[in-house]
Amino acid sequence: MRKPWIRHTAWAFILLLAGCGQPVPEDIELADGIDAMHAEPAGAGHADVQFLGVAGFVFRHAGNTIMTAPMFSNPPLHALIPFAELNADHAAIDRFLPPVADAEAILVGHAHYDHLMDVPYIARRHAKNATVYGSKTMVHAIASALPAERLKAVNVLAAVPGRAGVWIHNARRTVRWMPIRASHAPHVGRLTLLRGSYDRDLPRLPRTALGYLEGQTYAWLIDFLDEIGAPRLRIYYQDSASGPPDGMLPALPEKDQRRVDIAIVGVASFRNLEEHPERLIRHLNARHYVFSHWDN
């Protein structure tokens, strides 16, 4: 088991949060409000996209519901200093999380506290039928909180440059998703905090922010399917800005090709990457883009 770098100090965590709070690029034309999202993707019908804090979303389409890792706890700065105990805010989750009992999957991009900490409680209390997908480190970090059959590591299934990944389907085969190997933007200069991984299950949930190691980061390609199994609505999702080729779409067979309808693009620490998110925007050529990370 690789250990976190325990010499990170309080100022580093403050810089981490400062990096997450940067504004979006000034040279990209932004829609005023949410009116632009009212346009329906071609041939897809109505889709509902709801923000769940940090980079968490719930996607609903044609009676199907898929989530990405939500975050409502928003711990104060003093809770992020090394060795301070950190716990999910169950009251905040119960108050603000919309009904997600019908969610079939929770997709986790990486295992830092601000993406993973609320997931075990949400999966136990609110999304009781959802399976949680992410890296091996994600599975090991929260293995004590959920049954093994509800935790799925996707490392061997992910798309990598030059090779498509494996589609994962829901039980009714009306939705599918593919992990895409990505990376986490540096928090400060070229420094990415809380790098590392776990190779066995932790006996309990991490006690501090230091315990939530990144593991392998993934973007996700999510397809809502029509009656013959062809993609009807396509969503690209990333919870952390990545430098190319990480996070880029793989080449897909002709039968699986479709334009991305909605792209969720992470912009935290974008200034520490070259030409992000501009390069990803040109690569995806999506109909709509949503920039996300912290809700401030």
C-alpha positions in Angstrom: 0.0 0.0 0.0 1.4 3.3 -1.0 1.3 6.0 1.7 0.2 9.6 1.1 2.9 12.3 1.3 2.2 13.1 5.0 4.4 16.3 4.9 1.7 18.3 3.0 0.9 21.2 5.2 -2.1 23.4 5.8 -1.0 26.0 3.2 -1.0 23.3 0.6 -4.6 22.5 1.2 -5.5 26.2 1.0 -3.8 26.4 -2.3 -5.7 23.3 -3.4 -8.9 25.0 -2.7 -7.7 28.2 -4.3 -6.9 26.2 -7.4 -10.4 24.7 -7.5 -11.9 28.2 -7.3 -10.3 29.7 -10.4 -12.7 31.4 -12.9 -13.3 29.9 -16.3 -11.2 31.1 -19.3 -12.0 34.6 -20.3 -11.8 34.1 -24.1 -14.6 31.5 -24.3 -18.1 32.8 -25.0 -20.4 31.8 -22.2 -24.2 31.5 -22.3 -26.0 33.8 -19.9 -27.9 31.5 -17.5 -29.2 28.1 -18.4 -31.5 29.0 -21.4 -29.0 27.5 -23.9 -29.5 24.0 -22.2 -33.2 24.1 -23.1 -32.3 23.1 -26.6 -32.9 19.4 -27.1 -30.1 17.3 -28.6 -31.0 16.2 -32.1 -33.2 13.1 -32.1 -32.7 12.6 -28.3 -35.9 14.0 -26.8 -35.9 15.6 -23.3 -32.9 15.1 -21.0 -32.6 16.4 -17.5 -29.2 17.4 -16.1 -29.0 18.5 -12.5 -26.0 19.7 -10.6 -25.2 17.9 -7.3 -22.3 19.9 -6.0 -18.6 20.1 -7.0 -18.6 17.9 -10.2 -21.6 15.8 -9.3 -24.5 15.5 -11.7 -27.6 13.4 -12.1 -28.6 12.6 -15.7 -32.2 11.5 -16.5 -33.5 10.4 -19.8 -36.3 8.1 -21.0 -36.8 6.6 -17.5 -33.1 6.0 -16.8 -31.0 7.7 -14.2 -27.2 7.8 -13.9 -25.2 9.8 -11.4 -21.7 11.1 -11.0 -20.1 11.5 -7.6 -21.9 14.3 -5.6 -20.5 16.5 -2.9 -22.7 18.4 -0.4 -20.5 18.3 2.7 -18.2 21.2 1.8 -16.0 21.0 4.9 -14.5 24.2 6.3 -10.8 24.9 5.7 -9.8 23.9 9.2 -11.1 20.4 8.5 -8.7 20.0 5.7 -5.4 20.5 7.6 -3.3 17.4 7.9 -4.6 14.8 10.5 -7.9 16.7 11.1 -10.8 14.2 11.1 -13.1 14.6 8.1 -16.6 13.1 7.8 -19.5 13.4 5.4 -22.2 15.8 6.5 -25.2 13.5 6.5 -27.7 16.3 7.4 -26.5 18.4 4.4 -26.8 15.5 2.1 -30.3 14.6 3.3 -31.4 18.2 2.9 -30.0 19.0 -0.5 -29.8 15.7 -2.5 -32.8 15.3 -4.8 -34.5 11.9 -5.0 -32.1 9.4 -6.6 -33.7 6.1 -5.6 -33.9 5.1 -9.2 -30.2 5.7 -10.0 -28.5 2.6 -11.4 -24.9 3.8 -11.3 -22.6 6.3 -9.6 -19.6 7.1 -11.7 -16.5 8.4 -9.8 -13.8 10.2 -11.7 -11.2 10.1 -9.0 -10.9 9.4 -5.3 -10.0 12.7 -3.7 -12.2 13.6 -0.7 -14.2 16.3 -2.6 -15.5 13.7 -5.0 -15.7 10.5 -3.0 -16.4 11.4 0.6 -20.2 11.7 0.3 -20.6 8.6 -2.0 -20.8 5.8 0.6 -23.6 7.5 2.6 -25.5 8.4 -0.6 -25.2 4.9 -1.9 -26.4 3.4 1.4 -29.2 5.9 2.2 -30.4 7.4 -1.0 -29.3 5.4 -4.1 -29.7 1.9 -2.7 -29.8 0.2 -6.1 -26.8 2.0 -7.6 -23.5 0.3 -8.3 -20.4 2.6 -7.8 -17.8 2.5 -10.6 -14.3 3.9 -10.4 -10.6 3.1 -9.9 -9.2 0.2 -7.8 -8.1 2.9 -5.3 -11.7 4.2 -5.1 -13.0 0.6 -4.4 -10.3 0.0 -1.7 -10.9 3.4 0.0 -14.7 2.8 0.6 -14.8 -1.0 0.7 -15.7 -1.0 4.4 -18.9 1.0 3.7 -20.5 -1.0 0.9 -21.0 -4.6 -0.2 -18.4 -5.8 -2.7 -21.0 -6.4 -5.3 -21.8 -2.7 -5.3 -18.3 -1.6 -6.0 -16.7 -2.1 -9.5 -13.1 -1.2 -10.5 -12.8 -0.2 -14.1 -9.0 0.0 -14.6 -8.8 -2.9 -17.1 -11.9 -1.6 -19.0 -10.9 1.9 -19.7 -10.1 3.4 -23.1 -6.5 4.5 -23.5 -4.9 6.4 -26.4 -5.2 4.3 -29.5 -7.6 1.8 -28.0 -11.3 2.0 -27.2 -12.5 0.8 -23.8 -15.2 -1.7 -22.8 -18.9 -0.6 -22.6 -20.6 -1.2 -19.3 -24.4 -1.6 -19.4 -27.1 -1.2 -16.9 -29.3 -4.3 -16.3 -31.9 -3.4 -18.9 -29.2 -2.4 -21.5 -30.8 1.0 -22.0 -27.7 2.9 -20.8 -24.0 2.2 -21.2 -20.9 4.0 -20.1 -17.2 3.7 -21.0 -14.3 4.9 -18.7 -11.6 6.9 -20.4 -8.2 7.1 -18.8 -7.6 10.7 -17.8 -5.4 12.6 -15.3 -5.8 15.3 -12.7 -4.6 18.8 -13.4 -1.8 20.1 -11.1 -3.1 22.0 -8.1 -0.1 24.4 -7.8 2.4 24.8 -10.7 3.3 21.3 -11.6 2.4 19.8 -8.2 -0.6 17.5 -7.9 -1.5 16.9 -4.3 -2.6 13.5 -2.8 -1.3 11.4 -5.6 -1.0 7.7 -4.9 -3.1 4.6 -4.8 -4.3 1.7 -2.5 -3.7 -1.9 -3.4 -5.9 -3.4 -0.6 -9.2 -2.6 1.2 -9.0 -0.1 4.0 -10.4 -1.3 7.3 -12.6 1.9 7.6 -13.3 5.0 5.6 -10.4 7.5 5.4 -10.3 9.6 8.5 -8.7 12.7 6.9 -8.4 14.4 3.6 -4.9 12.9 3.4 -6.5 9.5 3.2 -8.4 10.1 0.0 -5.7 9.3 -2.5 -6.4 10.2 -6.1 -5.9 6.7 -7.7 -6.3 6.6 -11.4 -8.5 9.4 -12.8 -11.2 8.7 -15.4 -13.5 10.6 -17.7 -16.7 8.9 -18.8 -18.6 8.5 -22.1 -22.3 7.9 -21.3 -24.8 6.8 -23.9 -28.6 6.5 -23.4 -29.7 4.0 -26.0 -32.7 3.6 -28.3 -34.8 0.5 -28.8 -32.2 -1.2 -31.0 -29.3 -0.4 -28.7 -27.9 2.6 -30.7 -26.8 5.8 -28.9 -29.6 8.3 -28.7 -28.1 10.7 -26.3 -24.4 11.0 -25.6 -22.8 12.7 -22.6 -19.1 13.3 -22.0 -18.1 13.8 -18.4 -14.9 14.6 -16.6 -14.5 15.7 -12.9 -11.0 17.0 -13.3 -9.2 19.0 -16.0 -6.9 16.7 -18.0 -4.1 17.4 -20.4 -4.2 15.6 -23.7 -4.1 12.8 -24.7 -5.6 12.0 -21.3 -9.4 12.2 -21.3 -9.7 12.4 -25.1 -12.3 10.3 -26.9 -11.1 7.0 -28.3 -11.8 6.0 -31.9 -15.1 4.0 -31.9 -16.5 1.6 -34.5 -19.0 3.2 -36.9 -22.0 1.7 -35.2 -21.0 3.4 -31.9 -20.3 6.8 -33.4 -22.4 9.8 -32.5 -21.7 13.5 -31.8 -21.5 14.4 -28.1 -24.7 16.1 -27.0 -23.6 17.4 -23.6 -20.1 17.7 -22.4 -19.4 18.3 -18.7 -15.9 19.8 -18.6 -13.8 20.2 -15.4 -12.1 23.6 -15.2 -10.5 23.5 -11.7 -6.8 24.4 -12.0 -7.2 24.9 -15.8 -4.5 27.5 -15.8 -2.0 24.8 -14.9 -2.6 23.0 -18.2 -1.8 24.2 -21.7 -4.9 25.3 -23.6 -7.5 23.7 -21.4 -10.5 23.6 -22.0 -10.1 25.1 -25.5 -8.4 22.0 -26.9 -10.9 19.6 -25.4 -13.8 21.7 -26.7 -12.4 21.5 -30.3 -11.8 17.8 -29.8 -15.3 16.9 -28.6 -17.3 19.2 -30.9 -20.2 18.8 -28.5 -23.6 20.5 -28.9 -23.6 21.9 -25.4 -20.8 22.4 -22.8 -21.1 22.7 -19.0 -18.1 23.9 -17.0 -18.1 22.5 -13.5 -16.3 21.9 -10.3 -16.9 23.7 -7.0 -20.3 25.3 -6.6 -18.9 28.8 -5.6 
